[in-house]
Amino acid sequence: MAMSLSTEVRMIKGVGPQRAELLAQRGIYTLEDLLGYVPFRYEDRIHFSKVKDIQPNGVYTIRARVMSGQGGAHHAWPRRHLSFARAG
């Protein structure tokens, strides 16, 4: 299928009815709308910060290994809202 800027987002591969509805709630109906959409904020999840470089009130991406904790392997929680308040 050939696409143009006026192609409806629901016609784009990988965009199903639910995703199209979420996009519509943001005013995104066409490919042109999608290309012009600027998210509220951008979080860099490619470059990792060192713990020693972290400053208070900043937003950082770090790589860590959890050595222990509570919860089971079947506990479903949204990883994107994961945050830590204590180090040390």
N, CA, C and O atoms as a Maestro MAE file, in Angstrom:
{
 s_m_m2io_version
 :::
 2.0.0
}

f_m_ct {
 s_m_title
 :::
 protein
 m_atom[352] {
  # First column is atom index #
  i_m_mmod_type
  r_m_x_coord
  r_m_y_coord
  r_m_z_coord
  i_m_residue_number
  s_m_chain_name
  s_m_pdb_residue_name
  s_m_pdb_atom_name
  i_m_atomic_number
  :::
  1 25 0.834 -1.179 0.000 1 A "MET " " N  " 7
  2 3 0.000 0.000 0.000 1 A "MET " " CA " 6
  3 2 0.884 1.250 0.000 1 A "MET " " C  " 6
  4 15 1.783 1.387 0.830 1 A "MET " " O  " 8
  5 25 0.622 2.133 -0.919 2 A "ALA " " N  " 7
  6 3 1.352 3.390 -0.979 2 A "ALA " " CA " 6
  7 2 0.754 4.352 0.041 2 A "ALA " " C  " 6
  8 15 -0.466 4.450 0.177 2 A "ALA " " O  " 8
  9 25 1.618 5.054 0.750 3 A "MET " " N  " 7
  10 3 1.148 5.998 1.756 3 A "MET " " CA " 6
  11 2 1.427 7.420 1.311 3 A "MET " " C  " 6
  12 15 2.398 7.696 0.606 3 A "MET " " O  " 8
  13 25 0.563 8.300 1.736 4 A "SER " " N  " 7
  14 3 0.771 9.729 1.522 4 A "SER " " CA " 6
  15 2 0.548 10.415 2.864 4 A "SER " " C  " 6
  16 15 0.175 9.766 3.841 4 A "SER " " O  " 8
  17 25 0.769 11.689 2.912 5 A "LEU " " N  " 7
  18 3 0.583 12.412 4.167 5 A "LEU " " CA " 6
  19 2 -0.867 12.385 4.639 5 A "LEU " " C  " 6
  20 15 -1.142 12.584 5.822 5 A "LEU " " O  " 8
  21 25 -1.789 12.138 3.718 6 A "SER " " N  " 7
  22 3 -3.201 12.094 4.097 6 A "SER " " CA " 6
  23 2 -3.677 10.696 4.485 6 A "SER " " C  " 6
  24 15 -4.856 10.508 4.782 6 A "SER " " O  " 8
  25 25 -2.771 9.712 4.485 7 A "THR " " N  " 7
  26 3 -3.127 8.353 4.895 7 A "THR " " CA " 6
  27 2 -3.571 8.360 6.349 7 A "THR " " C  " 6
  28 15 -2.898 8.926 7.210 7 A "THR " " O  " 8
  29 25 -4.707 7.728 6.616 8 A "GLU " " N  " 7
  30 3 -5.200 7.651 7.989 8 A "GLU " " CA " 6
  31 2 -4.279 6.747 8.804 8 A "GLU " " C  " 6
  32 15 -3.789 5.738 8.296 8 A "GLU " " O  " 8
  33 25 -4.043 7.104 10.065 9 A "VAL " " N  " 7
  34 3 -3.123 6.328 10.903 9 A "VAL " " CA " 6
  35 2 -3.588 4.889 11.071 9 A "VAL " " C  " 6
  36 15 -2.759 3.993 11.232 9 A "VAL " " O  " 8
  37 25 -4.887 4.650 11.038 10 A "ARG " " N  " 7
  38 3 -5.389 3.282 11.196 10 A "ARG " " CA " 6
  39 2 -4.970 2.377 10.047 10 A "ARG " " C  " 6
  40 15 -5.065 1.154 10.150 10 A "ARG " " O  " 8
  41 25 -4.506 2.975 8.948 11 A "MET " " N  " 7
  42 3 -4.074 2.200 7.787 11 A "MET " " CA " 6
  43 2 -2.579 1.869 7.845 11 A "MET " " C  " 6
  44 15 -2.080 1.127 6.999 11 A "MET " " O  " 8
  45 25 -1.872 2.405 8.820 12 A "ILE " " N  " 7
  46 3 -0.436 2.166 8.962 12 A "ILE " " CA " 6
  47 2 -0.221 0.825 9.653 12 A "ILE " " C  " 6
  48 15 -0.868 0.519 10.655 12 A "ILE " " O  " 8
  49 25 0.686 0.037 9.110 13 A "LYS " " N  " 7
  50 3 0.967 -1.280 9.680 13 A "LYS " " CA " 6
  51 2 1.344 -1.146 11.148 13 A "LYS " " C  " 6
  52 15 2.180 -0.317 11.507 13 A "LYS " " O  " 8
  53 25 0.730 -1.958 11.989 14 A "GLY " " N  " 7
  54 3 1.022 -1.944 13.418 14 A "GLY " " CA " 6
  55 2 0.108 -1.049 14.232 14 A "GLY " " C  " 6
  56 15 0.147 -1.080 15.462 14 A "GLY " " O  " 8
  57 25 -0.717 -0.251 13.564 15 A "VAL " " N  " 7
  58 3 -1.668 0.612 14.265 15 A "VAL " " CA " 6
  59 2 -3.034 -0.036 14.185 15 A "VAL " " C  " 6
  60 15 -3.670 -0.040 13.131 15 A "VAL " " O  " 8
  61 25 -3.479 -0.580 15.293 16 A "GLY " " N  " 7
  62 3 -4.790 -1.208 15.358 16 A "GLY " " CA " 6
  63 2 -5.840 -0.223 15.831 16 A "GLY " " C  " 6
  64 15 -5.542 0.955 16.028 16 A "GLY " " O  " 8
  65 25 -7.059 -0.689 16.015 17 A "PRO " " N  " 7
  66 3 -8.153 0.192 16.443 17 A "PRO " " CA " 6
  67 2 -7.900 0.899 17.776 17 A "PRO " " C  " 6
  68 15 -8.213 2.081 17.919 17 A "PRO " " O  " 8
  69 25 -7.338 0.186 18.744 18 A "GLN " " N  " 7
  70 3 -7.086 0.815 20.051 18 A "GLN " " CA " 6
  71 2 -6.031 1.898 19.953 18 A "GLN " " C  " 6
  72 15 -6.198 2.978 20.521 18 A "GLN " " O  " 8
  73 25 -4.949 1.625 19.242 19 A "ARG " " N  " 7
  74 3 -3.888 2.628 19.085 19 A "ARG " " CA " 6
  75 2 -4.408 3.820 18.293 19 A "ARG " " C  " 6
  76 15 -4.089 4.963 18.617 19 A "ARG " " O  " 8
  77 25 -5.203 3.568 17.260 20 A "ALA " " N  " 7
  78 3 -5.774 4.656 16.466 20 A "ALA " " CA " 6
  79 2 -6.658 5.544 17.342 20 A "ALA " " C  " 6
  80 15 -6.663 6.764 17.178 20 A "ALA " " O  " 8
  81 25 -7.400 4.946 18.264 21 A "GLU " " N  " 7
  82 3 -8.251 5.717 19.174 21 A "GLU " " CA " 6
  83 2 -7.406 6.570 20.122 21 A "GLU " " C  " 6
  84 15 -7.741 7.726 20.378 21 A "GLU " " O  " 8
  85 25 -6.318 6.009 20.642 22 A "LEU " " N  " 7
  86 3 -5.419 6.785 21.509 22 A "LEU " " CA " 6
  87 2 -4.801 7.955 20.758 22 A "LEU " " C  " 6
  88 15 -4.683 9.058 21.292 22 A "LEU " " O  " 8
  89 25 -4.413 7.704 19.526 23 A "LEU " " N  " 7
  90 3 -3.849 8.781 18.705 23 A "LEU " " CA " 6
  91 2 -4.898 9.852 18.416 23 A "LEU " " C  " 6
  92 15 -4.593 11.044 18.441 23 A "LEU " " O  " 8
  93 25 -6.128 9.431 18.142 24 A "ALA " " N  " 7
  94 3 -7.214 10.379 17.864 24 A "ALA " " CA " 6
  95 2 -7.463 11.281 19.069 24 A "ALA " " C  " 6
  96 15 -7.787 12.458 18.905 24 A "ALA " " O  " 8
  97 25 -7.313 10.740 20.278 25 A "GLN " " N  " 7
  98 3 -7.492 11.549 21.485 25 A "GLN " " CA " 6
  99 2 -6.453 12.658 21.573 25 A "GLN " " C  " 6
  100 15 -6.648 13.645 22.281 25 A "GLN " " O  " 8
  101 25 -5.354 12.492 20.856 26 A "ARG " " N  " 7
  102 3 -4.293 13.504 20.819 26 A "ARG " " CA " 6
  103 2 -4.365 14.347 19.542 26 A "ARG " " C  " 6
  104 15 -3.468 15.139 19.254 26 A "ARG " " O  " 8
  105 25 -5.441 14.162 18.789 27 A "GLY " " N  " 7
  106 3 -5.627 14.947 17.568 27 A "GLY " " CA " 6
  107 2 -4.835 14.425 16.385 27 A "GLY " " C  " 6
  108 15 -4.586 15.162 15.431 27 A "GLY " " O  " 8
  109 25 -4.437 13.159 16.436 28 A "ILE " " N  " 7
  110 3 -3.628 12.562 15.367 28 A "ILE " " CA " 6
  111 2 -4.524 11.618 14.569 28 A "ILE " " C  " 6
  112 15 -4.937 10.565 15.054 28 A "ILE " " O  " 8
  113 25 -4.813 12.029 13.326 29 A "TYR " " N  " 7
  114 3 -5.702 11.245 12.474 29 A "TYR " " CA " 6
  115 2 -5.014 10.762 11.204 29 A "TYR " " C  " 6
  116 15 -5.404 9.743 10.634 29 A "TYR " " O  " 8
  117 25 -3.992 11.489 10.759 30 A "THR " " N  " 7
  118 3 -3.314 11.158 9.507 30 A "THR " " CA " 6
  119 2 -1.818 10.986 9.738 30 A "THR " " C  " 6
  120 15 -1.301 11.314 10.806 30 A "THR " " O  " 8
  121 25 -1.132 10.470 8.726 31 A "LEU " " N  " 7
  122 3 0.323 10.333 8.795 31 A "LEU " " CA " 6
  123 2 0.975 11.700 8.988 31 A "LEU " " C  " 6
  124 15 1.961 11.823 9.714 31 A "LEU " " O  " 8
  125 25 0.430 12.717 8.343 32 A "GLU " " N  " 7
  126 3 0.969 14.070 8.508 32 A "GLU " " CA " 6
  127 2 0.838 14.541 9.959 32 A "GLU " " C  " 6
  128 15 1.760 15.146 10.507 32 A "GLU " " O  " 8
  129 25 -0.312 14.260 10.576 33 A "ASP " " N  " 7
  130 3 -0.498 14.608 11.993 33 A "ASP " " CA " 6
  131 2 0.534 13.896 12.858 33 A "ASP " " C  " 6
  132 15 1.107 14.488 13.772 33 A "ASP " " O  " 8
  133 25 0.764 12.622 12.562 34 A "LEU " " N  " 7
  134 3 1.700 11.816 13.339 34 A "LEU " " CA " 6
  135 2 3.124 12.346 13.208 34 A "LEU " " C  " 6
  136 15 3.849 12.427 14.200 34 A "LEU " " O  " 8
  137 25 3.526 12.704 12.001 35 A "LEU " " N  " 7
  138 3 4.880 13.223 11.787 35 A "LEU " " CA " 6
  139 2 5.089 14.575 12.453 35 A "LEU " " C  " 6
  140 15 6.213 14.918 12.821 35 A "LEU " " O  " 8
  141 25 4.019 15.342 12.609 36 A "GLY " " N  " 7
  142 3 4.135 16.658 13.225 36 A "GLY " " CA " 6
  143 2 3.925 16.664 14.721 36 A "GLY " " C  " 6
  144 15 4.030 17.712 15.359 36 A "GLY " " O  " 8
  145 25 3.627 15.501 15.294 37 A "TYR " " N  " 7
  146 3 3.364 15.418 16.727 37 A "TYR " " CA " 6
  147 2 4.655 15.548 17.518 37 A "TYR " " C  " 6
  148 15 5.631 14.848 17.250 37 A "TYR " " O  " 8
  149 25 4.654 16.440 18.486 38 A "VAL " " N  " 7
  150 3 5.802 16.620 19.369 38 A "VAL " " CA " 6
  151 2 5.388 16.167 20.756 38 A "VAL " " C  " 6
  152 15 4.475 16.747 21.344 38 A "VAL " " O  " 8
  153 25 6.046 15.135 21.295 39 A "PRO " " N  " 7
  154 3 5.660 14.640 22.620 39 A "PRO " " CA " 6
  155 2 5.892 15.677 23.716 39 A "PRO " " C  " 6
  156 15 6.670 16.617 23.556 39 A "PRO " " O  " 8
  157 25 5.201 15.479 24.821 40 A "PHE " " N  " 7
  158 3 5.309 16.373 25.974 40 A "PHE " " CA " 6
  159 2 6.749 16.476 26.457 40 A "PHE " " C  " 6
  160 15 7.230 17.566 26.766 40 A "PHE " " O  " 8
  161 25 7.427 15.350 26.521 41 A "ARG " " N  " 7
  162 3 8.836 15.347 26.906 41 A "ARG " " CA " 6
  163 2 9.516 14.146 26.270 41 A "ARG " " C  " 6
  164 15 8.868 13.186 25.852 41 A "ARG " " O  " 8
  165 25 10.813 14.225 26.211 42 A "TYR " " N  " 7
  166 3 11.601 13.144 25.637 42 A "TYR " " CA " 6
  167 2 12.528 12.611 26.717 42 A "TYR " " C  " 6
  168 15 13.233 13.378 27.372 42 A "TYR " " O  " 8
  169 25 12.528 11.316 26.899 43 A "GLU " " N  " 7
  170 3 13.420 10.694 27.870 43 A "GLU " " CA " 6
  171 2 14.464 9.881 27.120 43 A "GLU " " C  " 6
  172 15 14.131 8.941 26.399 43 A "GLU " " O  " 8
  173 25 15.711 10.243 27.291 44 A "ASP " " N  " 7
  174 3 16.812 9.536 26.640 44 A "ASP " " CA " 6
  175 2 17.054 8.223 27.370 44 A "ASP " " C  " 6
  176 15 17.532 8.217 28.504 44 A "ASP " " O  " 8
  177 25 16.731 7.131 26.732 45 A "ARG " " N  " 7
  178 3 16.912 5.814 27.344 45 A "ARG " " CA " 6
  179 2 18.038 5.039 26.671 45 A "ARG " " C  " 6
  180 15 18.143 3.822 26.824 45 A "ARG " " O  " 8
  181 25 18.871 5.747 25.931 46 A "ILE " " N  " 7
  182 3 19.986 5.114 25.228 46 A "ILE " " CA " 6
  183 2 21.296 5.368 25.969 46 A "ILE " " C  " 6
  184 15 22.132 4.474 26.096 46 A "ILE " " O  " 8
  185 25 21.462 6.589 26.452 47 A "HIS " " N  " 7
  186 3 22.699 6.963 27.130 47 A "HIS " " CA " 6
  187 2 22.509 6.836 28.640 47 A "HIS " " C  " 6
  188 15 21.579 7.407 29.211 47 A "HIS " " O  " 8
  189 25 23.394 6.089 29.270 48 A "PHE " " N  " 7
  190 3 23.297 5.840 30.701 48 A "PHE " " CA " 6
  191 2 24.218 6.776 31.474 48 A "PHE " " C  " 6
  192 15 25.334 7.062 31.039 48 A "PHE " " O  " 8
  193 25 23.742 7.250 32.625 49 A "SER " " N  " 7
  194 3 24.540 8.091 33.510 49 A "SER " " CA " 6
  195 2 25.209 7.216 34.551 49 A "SER " " C  " 6
  196 15 24.711 6.144 34.895 49 A "SER " " O  " 8
  197 25 26.335 7.682 35.046 50 A "LYS " " N  " 7
  198 3 26.996 7.005 36.156 50 A "LYS " " CA " 6
  199 2 26.379 7.523 37.446 50 A "LYS " " C  " 6
  200 15 26.043 8.703 37.546 50 A "LYS " " O  " 8
  201 25 26.230 6.659 38.419 51 A "VAL " " N  " 7
  202 3 25.615 7.038 39.688 51 A "VAL " " CA " 6
  203 2 26.360 8.211 40.311 51 A "VAL " " C  " 6
  204 15 25.736 9.088 40.908 51 A "VAL " " O  " 8
  205 25 27.671 8.242 40.184 52 A "LYS " " N  " 7
  206 3 28.458 9.332 40.793 52 A "LYS " " CA " 6
  207 2 28.177 10.689 40.151 52 A "LYS " " C  " 6
  208 15 28.486 11.725 40.740 52 A "LYS " " O  " 8
  209 25 27.594 10.697 38.944 53 A "ASP " " N  " 7
  210 3 27.306 11.949 38.241 53 A "ASP " " CA " 6
  211 2 25.879 12.460 38.457 53 A "ASP " " C  " 6
  212 15 25.527 13.533 37.966 53 A "ASP " " O  " 8
  213 25 25.072 11.714 39.174 54 A "ILE " " N  " 7
  214 3 23.671 12.090 39.362 54 A "ILE " " CA " 6
  215 2 23.559 13.238 40.364 54 A "ILE " " C  " 6
  216 15 24.197 13.229 41.417 54 A "ILE " " O  " 8
  217 25 22.739 14.221 40.012 55 A "GLN " " N  " 7
  218 3 22.496 15.384 40.859 55 A "GLN " " CA " 6
  219 2 21.051 15.366 41.339 55 A "GLN " " C  " 6
  220 15 20.188 14.815 40.656 55 A "GLN " " O  " 8
  221 25 20.764 15.963 42.512 56 A "PRO " " N  " 7
  222 3 19.384 16.014 43.006 56 A "PRO " " CA " 6
  223 2 18.444 16.687 42.006 56 A "PRO " " C  " 6
  224 15 18.829 17.620 41.302 56 A "PRO " " O  " 8
  225 25 17.212 16.198 41.957 57 A "ASN " " N  " 7
  226 3 16.131 16.743 41.130 57 A "ASN " " CA " 6
  227 2 16.354 16.574 39.628 57 A "ASN " " C  " 6
  228 15 15.656 17.200 38.830 57 A "ASN " " O  " 8
  229 25 17.300 15.754 39.237 58 A "GLY " " N  " 7
  230 3 17.530 15.504 37.829 58 A "GLY " " CA " 6
  231 2 16.810 14.243 37.376 58 A "GLY " " C  " 6
  232 15 16.353 13.449 38.198 58 A "GLY " " O  " 8
  233 25 16.713 14.067 36.072 59 A "VAL " " N  " 7
  234 3 16.133 12.858 35.492 59 A "VAL " " CA " 6
  235 2 17.255 12.145 34.756 59 A "VAL " " C  " 6
  236 15 17.892 12.716 33.870 59 A "VAL " " O  " 8
  237 25 17.492 10.898 35.128 60 A "TYR " " N  " 7
  238 3 18.616 10.149 34.584 60 A "TYR " " CA " 6
  239 2 18.192 8.745 34.199 60 A "TYR " " C  " 6
  240 15 17.193 8.224 34.696 60 A "TYR " " O  " 8
  241 25 18.954 8.147 33.318 61 A "THR " " N  " 7
  242 3 18.799 6.737 32.998 61 A "THR " " CA " 6
  243 2 20.066 6.045 33.460 61 A "THR " " C  " 6
  244 15 21.170 6.412 33.059 61 A "THR " " O  " 8
  245 25 19.897 5.042 34.305 62 A "ILE " " N  " 7
  246 3 21.046 4.278 34.778 62 A "ILE " " CA " 6
  247 2 20.819 2.810 34.476 62 A "ILE " " C  " 6
  248 15 19.689 2.364 34.276 62 A "ILE " " O  " 8
  249 25 21.894 2.085 34.447 63 A "ARG " " N  " 7
  250 3 21.823 0.630 34.287 63 A "ARG " " CA " 6
  251 2 22.174 0.031 35.644 63 A "ARG " " C  " 6
  252 15 23.206 0.359 36.229 63 A "ARG " " O  " 8
  253 25 21.311 -0.844 36.135 64 A "ALA " " N  " 7
  254 3 21.529 -1.430 37.451 64 A "ALA " " CA " 6
  255 2 21.069 -2.875 37.465 64 A "ALA " " C  " 6
  256 15 20.256 -3.292 36.640 64 A "ALA " " O  " 8
  257 25 21.593 -3.622 38.402 65 A "ARG " " N  " 7
  258 3 21.165 -5.001 38.620 65 A "ARG " " CA " 6
  259 2 20.513 -5.063 39.991 65 A "ARG " " C  " 6
  260 15 21.113 -4.664 40.990 65 A "ARG " " O  " 8
  261 25 19.290 -5.561 40.037 66 A "VAL " " N  " 7
  262 3 18.584 -5.703 41.305 66 A "VAL " " CA " 6
  263 2 19.077 -6.989 41.950 66 A "VAL " " C  " 6
  264 15 18.926 -8.075 41.391 66 A "VAL " " O  " 8
  265 25 19.661 -6.856 43.120 67 A "MET " " N  " 7
  266 3 20.245 -8.003 43.807 67 A "MET " " CA " 6
  267 2 19.236 -8.714 44.703 67 A "MET " " C  " 6
  268 15 19.361 -9.917 44.934 67 A "MET " " O  " 8
  269 25 18.247 -7.999 45.207 68 A "SER " " N  " 7
  270 3 17.202 -8.612 46.011 68 A "SER " " CA " 6
  271 2 16.011 -7.672 46.028 68 A "SER " " C  " 6
  272 15 16.115 -6.502 45.660 68 A "SER " " O  " 8
  273 25 14.889 -8.200 46.458 69 A "GLY " " N  " 7
  274 3 13.699 -7.367 46.534 69 A "GLY " " CA " 6
  275 2 12.482 -8.206 46.809 69 A "GLY " " C  " 6
  276 15 12.574 -9.418 47.003 69 A "GLY " " O  " 8
  277 25 11.347 -7.558 46.826 70 A "GLN " " N  " 7
  278 3 10.088 -8.246 47.063 70 A "GLN " " CA " 6
  279 2 9.307 -8.307 45.767 70 A "GLN " " C  " 6
  280 15 9.561 -7.544 44.835 70 A "GLN " " O  " 8
  281 25 8.360 -9.216 45.719 71 A "GLY " " N  " 7
  282 3 7.533 -9.380 44.533 71 A "GLY " " CA " 6
  283 2 7.894 -10.670 43.840 71 A "GLY " " C  " 6
  284 15 8.963 -11.236 44.069 71 A "GLY " " O  " 8
  285 25 7.014 -11.125 43.007 72 A "GLY " " N  " 7
  286 3 7.241 -12.375 42.301 72 A "GLY " " CA " 6
  287 2 7.429 -12.151 40.825 72 A "GLY " " C  " 6
  288 15 7.212 -11.052 40.313 72 A "GLY " " O  " 8
  289 25 7.828 -13.185 40.156 73 A "ALA " " N  " 7
  290 3 8.059 -13.105 38.720 73 A "ALA " " CA " 6
  291 2 6.782 -12.839 37.944 73 A "ALA " " C  " 6
  292 15 6.833 -12.381 36.802 73 A "ALA " " O  " 8
  293 25 5.640 -13.120 38.550 74 A "HIS " " N  " 7
  294 3 4.376 -12.940 37.850 74 A "HIS " " CA " 6
  295 2 3.709 -11.616 38.194 74 A "HIS " " C  " 6
  296 15 2.603 -11.344 37.728 74 A "HIS " " O  " 8
  297 25 4.362 -10.796 38.997 75 A "HIS " " N  " 7
  298 3 3.792 -9.509 39.382 75 A "HIS " " CA " 6
  299 2 3.885 -8.553 38.199 75 A "HIS " " C  " 6
  300 15 4.984 -8.218 37.757 75 A "HIS " " O  " 8
  301 25 2.762 -8.121 37.695 76 A "ALA " " N  " 7
  302 3 2.750 -7.207 36.539 76 A "ALA " " CA " 6
  303 2 2.624 -5.772 37.037 76 A "ALA " " C  " 6
  304 15 1.606 -5.405 37.622 76 A "ALA " " O  " 8
  305 25 3.624 -4.985 36.814 77 A "TRP " " N  " 7
  306 3 3.584 -3.574 37.159 77 A "TRP " " CA " 6
  307 2 4.250 -2.808 36.032 77 A "TRP " " C  " 6
  308 15 5.170 -3.317 35.394 77 A "TRP " " O  " 8
  309 25 3.797 -1.596 35.784 78 A "PRO " " N  " 7
  310 3 4.331 -0.837 34.650 78 A "PRO " " CA " 6
  311 2 5.766 -0.388 34.893 78 A "PRO " " C  " 6
  312 15 6.019 0.444 35.764 78 A "PRO " " O  " 8
  313 25 6.682 -0.922 34.148 79 A "ARG " " N  " 7
  314 3 8.100 -0.613 34.312 79 A "ARG " " CA " 6
  315 2 8.396 0.845 34.002 79 A "ARG " " C  " 6
  316 15 9.333 1.415 34.561 79 A "ARG " " O  " 8
  317 25 7.620 1.454 33.128 80 A "ARG " " N  " 7
  318 3 7.919 2.822 32.735 80 A "ARG " " CA " 6
  319 2 7.710 3.824 33.860 80 A "ARG " " C  " 6
  320 15 8.169 4.962 33.760 80 A "ARG " " O  " 8
  321 25 7.027 3.425 34.930 81 A "HIS " " N  " 7
  322 3 6.813 4.318 36.058 81 A "HIS " " CA " 6
  323 2 7.713 3.959 37.233 81 A "HIS " " C  " 6
  324 15 7.507 4.443 38.346 81 A "HIS " " O  " 8
  325 25 8.686 3.132 36.994 82 A "LEU " " N  " 7
  326 3 9.605 2.705 38.034 82 A "LEU " " CA " 6
  327 2 10.498 3.875 38.431 82 A "LEU " " C  " 6
  328 15 11.073 4.547 37.575 82 A "LEU " " O  " 8
  329 25 10.608 4.110 39.719 83 A "SER " " N  " 7
  330 3 11.513 5.147 40.212 83 A "SER " " CA " 6
  331 2 12.069 4.717 41.544 83 A "SER " " C  " 6
  332 15 11.476 3.889 42.236 83 A "SER " " O  " 8
  333 25 13.193 5.268 41.905 84 A "PHE " " N  " 7
  334 3 13.856 4.948 43.160 84 A "PHE " " CA " 6
  335 2 14.098 6.232 43.925 84 A "PHE " " C  " 6
  336 15 14.437 7.258 43.336 84 A "PHE " " O  " 8
  337 25 13.928 6.178 45.218 85 A "ALA " " N  " 7
  338 3 14.109 7.353 46.043 85 A "ALA " " CA " 6
  339 2 15.294 7.235 46.982 85 A "ALA " " C  " 6
  340 15 15.641 8.203 47.658 85 A "ALA " " O  " 8
  341 25 15.920 6.069 47.039 86 A "ARG " " N  " 7
  342 3 16.989 5.876 48.008 86 A "ARG " " CA " 6
  343 2 18.149 5.131 47.358 86 A "ARG " " C  " 6
  344 15 17.948 4.188 46.592 86 A "ARG " " O  " 8
  345 25 19.331 5.557 47.667 87 A "ALA " " N  " 7
  346 3 20.526 4.865 47.187 87 A "ALA " " CA " 6
  347 2 21.469 4.695 48.356 87 A "ALA " " C  " 6
  348 15 21.466 5.489 49.296 87 A "ALA " " O  " 8
  349 25 22.252 3.684 48.292 88 A "GLY " " N  " 7
  350 3 23.251 3.587 49.330 88 A "GLY " " CA " 6
  351 2 23.247 2.308 50.023 88 A "GLY " " C  " 6
  352 15 24.050 2.096 50.931 88 A "GLY " " O  " 8
  :::
 }
 m_bond[351] {
  # First column is bond index #
  i_m_from
  i_m_to
  i_m_order
  :::
  1 1 2 1
  2 2 3 1
  3 3 4 2
  4 3 5 1
  5 5 6 1
  6 6 7 1
  7 7 8 2
  8 7 9 1
  9 9 10 1
  10 10 11 1
  11 11 12 2
  12 11 13 1
  13 13 14 1
  14 14 15 1
  15 15 16 2
  16 15 17 1
  17 17 18 1
  18 18 19 1
  19 19 20 2
  20 19 21 1
  21 21 22 1
  22 22 23 1
  23 23 24 2
  24 23 25 1
  25 25 26 1
  26 26 27 1
  27 27 28 2
  28 27 29 1
  29 29 30 1
  30 30 31 1
  31 31 32 2
  32 31 33 1
  33 33 34 1
  34 34 35 1
  35 35 36 2
  36 35 37 1
  37 37 38 1
  38 38 39 1
  39 39 40 2
  40 39 41 1
  41 41 42 1
  42 42 43 1
  43 43 44 2
  44 43 45 1
  45 45 46 1
  46 46 47 1
  47 47 48 2
  48 47 49 1
  49 49 50 1
  50 50 51 1
  51 51 52 2
  52 51 53 1
  53 53 54 1
  54 54 55 1
  55 55 56 2
  56 55 57 1
  57 57 58 1
  58 58 59 1
  59 59 60 2
  60 59 61 1
  61 61 62 1
  62 62 63 1
  63 63 64 2
  64 63 65 1
  65 65 66 1
  66 66 67 1
  67 67 68 2
  68 67 69 1
  69 69 70 1
  70 70 71 1
  71 71 72 2
  72 71 73 1
  73 73 74 1
  74 74 75 1
  75 75 76 2
  76 75 77 1
  77 77 78 1
  78 78 79 1
  79 79 80 2
  80 79 81 1
  81 81 82 1
  82 82 83 1
  83 83 84 2
  84 83 85 1
  85 85 86 1
  86 86 87 1
  87 87 88 2
  88 87 89 1
  89 89 90 1
  90 90 91 1
  91 91 92 2
  92 91 93 1
  93 93 94 1
  94 94 95 1
  95 95 96 2
  96 95 97 1
  97 97 98 1
  98 98 99 1
  99 99 100 2
  100 99 101 1
  101 101 102 1
  102 102 103 1
  103 103 104 2
  104 103 105 1
  105 105 106 1
  106 106 107 1
  107 107 108 2
  108 107 109 1
  109 109 110 1
  110 110 111 1
  111 111 112 2
  112 111 113 1
  113 113 114 1
  114 114 115 1
  115 115 116 2
  116 115 117 1
  117 117 118 1
  118 118 119 1
  119 119 120 2
  120 119 121 1
  121 121 122 1
  122 122 123 1
  123 123 124 2
  124 123 125 1
  125 125 126 1
  126 126 127 1
  127 127 128 2
  128 127 129 1
  129 129 130 1
  130 130 131 1
  131 131 132 2
  132 131 133 1
  133 133 134 1
  134 134 135 1
  135 135 136 2
  136 135 137 1
  137 137 138 1
  138 138 139 1
  139 139 140 2
  140 139 141 1
  141 141 142 1
  142 142 143 1
  143 143 144 2
  144 143 145 1
  145 145 146 1
  146 146 147 1
  147 147 148 2
  148 147 149 1
  149 149 150 1
  150 150 151 1
  151 151 152 2
  152 151 153 1
  153 153 154 1
  154 154 155 1
  155 155 156 2
  156 155 157 1
  157 157 158 1
  158 158 159 1
  159 159 160 2
  160 159 161 1
  161 161 162 1
  162 162 163 1
  163 163 164 2
  164 163 165 1
  165 165 166 1
  166 166 167 1
  167 167 168 2
  168 167 169 1
  169 169 170 1
  170 170 171 1
  171 171 172 2
  172 171 173 1
  173 173 174 1
  174 174 175 1
  175 175 176 2
  176 175 177 1
  177 177 178 1
  178 178 179 1
  179 179 180 2
  180 179 181 1
  181 181 182 1
  182 182 183 1
  183 183 184 2
  184 183 185 1
  185 185 186 1
  186 186 187 1
  187 187 188 2
  188 187 189 1
  189 189 190 1
  190 190 191 1
  191 191 192 2
  192 191 193 1
  193 193 194 1
  194 194 195 1
  195 195 196 2
  196 195 197 1
  197 197 198 1
  198 198 199 1
  199 199 200 2
  200 199 201 1
  201 201 202 1
  202 202 203 1
  203 203 204 2
  204 203 205 1
  205 205 206 1
  206 206 207 1
  207 207 208 2
  208 207 209 1
  209 209 210 1
  210 210 211 1
  211 211 212 2
  212 211 213 1
  213 213 214 1
  214 214 215 1
  215 215 216 2
  216 215 217 1
  217 217 218 1
  218 218 219 1
  219 219 220 2
  220 219 221 1
  221 221 222 1
  222 222 223 1
  223 223 224 2
  224 223 225 1
  225 225 226 1
  226 226 227 1
  227 227 228 2
  228 227 229 1
  229 229 230 1
  230 230 231 1
  231 231 232 2
  232 231 233 1
  233 233 234 1
  234 234 235 1
  235 235 236 2
  236 235 237 1
  237 237 238 1
  238 238 239 1
  239 239 240 2
  240 239 241 1
  241 241 242 1
  242 242 243 1
  243 243 244 2
  244 243 245 1
  245 245 246 1
  246 246 247 1
  247 247 248 2
  248 247 249 1
  249 249 250 1
  250 250 251 1
  251 251 252 2
  252 251 253 1
  253 253 254 1
  254 254 255 1
  255 255 256 2
  256 255 257 1
  257 257 258 1
  258 258 259 1
  259 259 260 2
  260 259 261 1
  261 261 262 1
  262 262 263 1
  263 263 264 2
  264 263 265 1
  265 265 266 1
  266 266 267 1
  267 267 268 2
  268 267 269 1
  269 269 270 1
  270 270 271 1
  271 271 272 2
  272 271 273 1
  273 273 274 1
  274 274 275 1
  275 275 276 2
  276 275 277 1
  277 277 278 1
  278 278 279 1
  279 279 280 2
  280 279 281 1
  281 281 282 1
  282 282 283 1
  283 283 284 2
  284 283 285 1
  285 285 286 1
  286 286 287 1
  287 287 288 2
  288 287 289 1
  289 289 290 1
  290 290 291 1
  291 291 292 2
  292 291 293 1
  293 293 294 1
  294 294 295 1
  295 295 296 2
  296 295 297 1
  297 297 298 1
  298 298 299 1
  299 299 300 2
  300 299 301 1
  301 301 302 1
  302 302 303 1
  303 303 304 2
  304 303 305 1
  305 305 306 1
  306 306 307 1
  307 307 308 2
  308 307 309 1
  309 309 310 1
  310 310 311 1
  311 311 312 2
  312 311 313 1
  313 313 314 1
  314 314 315 1
  315 315 316 2
  316 315 317 1
  317 317 318 1
  318 318 319 1
  319 319 320 2
  320 319 321 1
  321 321 322 1
  322 322 323 1
  323 323 324 2
  324 323 325 1
  325 325 326 1
  326 326 327 1
  327 327 328 2
  328 327 329 1
  329 329 330 1
  330 330 331 1
  331 331 332 2
  332 331 333 1
  333 333 334 1
  334 334 335 1
  335 335 336 2
  336 335 337 1
  337 337 338 1
  338 338 339 1
  339 339 340 2
  340 339 341 1
  341 341 342 1
  342 342 343 1
  343 343 344 2
  344 343 345 1
  345 345 346 1
  346 346 347 1
  347 347 348 2
  348 347 349 1
  349 349 350 1
  350 350 351 1
  351 351 352 2
  :::
 }
}
